[in-house]
Structures are given as C-alpha cells and as structure tokens.
Amino acid sequence: MTITRQHTNQRMSRIVTHNNTVYLCGQVCDDATLGITEQTQTMLAKVDDLLAQANSDKYHLLSATVYISDMQYFAQMNEVWDAWVPEGHAPARACVQAAMARPELLVEVSVIAAVKSC
C-alpha cells in the first residue's frame, strides 16, 4: 500500500496518489480579480496540469466537488465546465455554495481521478 504525495507542505499535499487513485487538493484561479468565466478556466487549467503530473487526465475523472461563492454564477461556471469535460467522461459531481477563503474567489474545485493505464 503505497501513498505518494506531491507538492507537500506542512498543511497539505496538492496531489496524493493511492491504489491508482489521484486526489487533488482544492484548486482556485490564478487571478481572483477576474470574473467567474476566467476564474473557472484557469482553475481547470490547474487541474489539467496536476492530473498530468500524476499520470491522469480529465478523461479519468471519478468525482468532483465544486464550491461556488454565489449560485448566481452557477450557469456561467457550468458553461466553462461543460466545455472542459470530455463528452461521455463526466465525473460524479456536487456543486455547493460556500464561503471562500478569500472574498474575491468565486469558485474552487476538488477532484478525484483514476491513474491512466500503462
């Protein structure tokens, strides 16, 4: 039973892999001064990058939890999400309204994915 942790500090690891399953910590945007569309796009780009580092990708998503600061952004966030998720590969997903760590953050996502087969 091997657990691999990447990008680890005292508080958390950005990537944890166990039994061919990849767990990502919550991802947020690069620039919180932007709107929900741009925040969602850059957040998902970070997910793509981290999954690649863990030998996975969005075709192997198992589960996603999306945290949104206000449900007024739900439709706009979903437009970006729907364009990002490959057809036929949508994960189990929950989306909840939540208070964010910083008020300018509009969206955060945490995902679980399978490691790609060799």
DOKOLRO-34258 format. One line per 2 residues: number of its first residue (from 1); their letters; for each residue x, y, z of C-alpha. Coordinates in nm, 2 decimals, decimal comma. Each point is the difference from the previous one (the first is absolute). Example, Ala and Ser with C-alpha at 12.3 -4.5 7.8 and 13.67 -1.06 7.14 Angstrom:
DOKOLRO-34258
1> as> 1,23 -0,45 0,78  0,14 0,34 -0,07
end
This chain:
DOKOLRO-34258
1> mt> 0,00 0,00 0,00  0,19 0,30 -0,13
3> it> -0,10 0,35 0,05  0,17 0,26 -0,22
5> rq> -0,02 0,37 0,09  0,11 0,28 -0,23
7> ht> 0,04 0,37 0,07  -0,03 -0,05 0,37
9> nq> 0,04 0,26 0,28  -0,10 0,00 0,37
11> rm> -0,37 0,05 -0,08  -0,07 -0,21 -0,30
13> sr> 0,11 -0,18 -0,32  -0,12 0,12 -0,33
15> iv> -0,01 -0,35 -0,14  -0,04 -0,33 0,19
17> th> 0,00 -0,33 -0,18  -0,11 -0,33 0,16
19> nn> -0,11 -0,33 -0,17  0,00 0,16 -0,35
21> tv> -0,23 0,28 0,12  0,11 0,36 -0,01
23> yl> -0,13 0,26 0,25  0,05 0,37 -0,06
25> cg> -0,03 0,27 0,26  -0,24 0,28 -0,08
27> qv> 0,10 0,21 -0,30  -0,08 0,36 -0,05
29> cd> 0,07 0,26 -0,28  0,33 0,17 -0,08
31> da> -0,15 0,35 0,02  -0,29 0,07 0,24
33> tl> -0,06 0,34 -0,15  -0,16 -0,16 -0,30
35> gi> -0,36 -0,12 -0,05  -0,15 -0,34 0,05
37> te> 0,07 -0,12 -0,36  0,37 0,08 0,01
39> qt> 0,04 -0,12 0,36  -0,16 -0,34 -0,10
41> qt> 0,22 -0,02 -0,31  0,33 0,05 0,19
43> ml> -0,11 -0,22 0,28  -0,07 -0,29 -0,24
45> ak> 0,33 0,06 -0,17  0,17 -0,06 0,34
47> vd> -0,20 -0,32 0,03  0,13 -0,11 -0,34
49> dl> 0,36 0,07 0,10  -0,02 -0,18 0,33
51> la> -0,18 -0,30 -0,15  0,28 -0,03 -0,26
53> qa> 0,26 0,01 0,27  -0,18 -0,30 0,16
55> ns> -0,03 -0,20 -0,33  -0,37 0,08 -0,03
57> dk> -0,23 0,24 -0,20  -0,35 0,12 -0,03
59> yh> -0,10 -0,32 -0,18  0,06 -0,19 0,32
61> ll> -0,20 0,23 0,25  -0,19 -0,20 0,25
63> sa> -0,15 0,28 0,22  0,00 0,38 0,03
65> tv> -0,12 0,23 0,27  -0,05 0,36 -0,12
67> yi> -0,03 0,28 0,26  -0,15 0,32 -0,13
69> sd> -0,02 0,32 0,20  -0,35 0,09 -0,13
71> mq> -0,24 -0,21 -0,21  -0,06 0,31 -0,22
73> yf> 0,33 -0,13 -0,18  -0,13 -0,36 -0,04
75> aq> -0,10 0,03 -0,37  0,32 0,18 -0,10
77> mn> 0,22 -0,24 0,19  -0,19 -0,30 -0,16
79> ev> 0,06 0,14 -0,35  0,38 -0,02 0,05
81> wd> -0,03 -0,33 0,19  -0,21 -0,16 -0,28
83> aw> 0,24 0,11 -0,27  0,30 -0,14 0,21
85> vp> -0,14 -0,35 0,09  0,03 -0,24 -0,29
87> eg> -0,33 -0,14 -0,12  -0,08 -0,33 0,15
89> ha> 0,26 0,05 0,28  -0,19 0,22 0,25
91> pa> 0,09 -0,09 0,36  -0,24 -0,03 0,29
93> ra> -0,03 0,36 0,11  -0,14 0,22 0,27
95> cv> -0,02 0,38 0,00  -0,06 0,19 0,31
97> qa> 0,00 0,37 0,10  0,27 0,06 0,25
99> am> 0,19 0,29 0,17  0,34 0,02 -0,16
101> ar> 0,34 0,04 0,17  0,02 0,35 -0,16
103> pe> -0,31 0,20 -0,10  0,12 0,07 -0,36
105> ll> 0,02 -0,38 -0,07  -0,32 -0,11 -0,19
107> ve> 0,06 -0,37 -0,06  0,21 -0,29 0,13
109> vs> 0,01 -0,37 -0,10  0,14 -0,31 0,15
111> vi> 0,02 -0,31 -0,22  0,07 -0,37 0,03
113> aa> 0,12 -0,19 -0,31  0,14 -0,34 -0,10
115> vk> 0,36 -0,04 -0,12  0,02 -0,07 -0,37
117> sc> 0,08 -0,36 -0,10  0,35 -0,06 -0,12
end
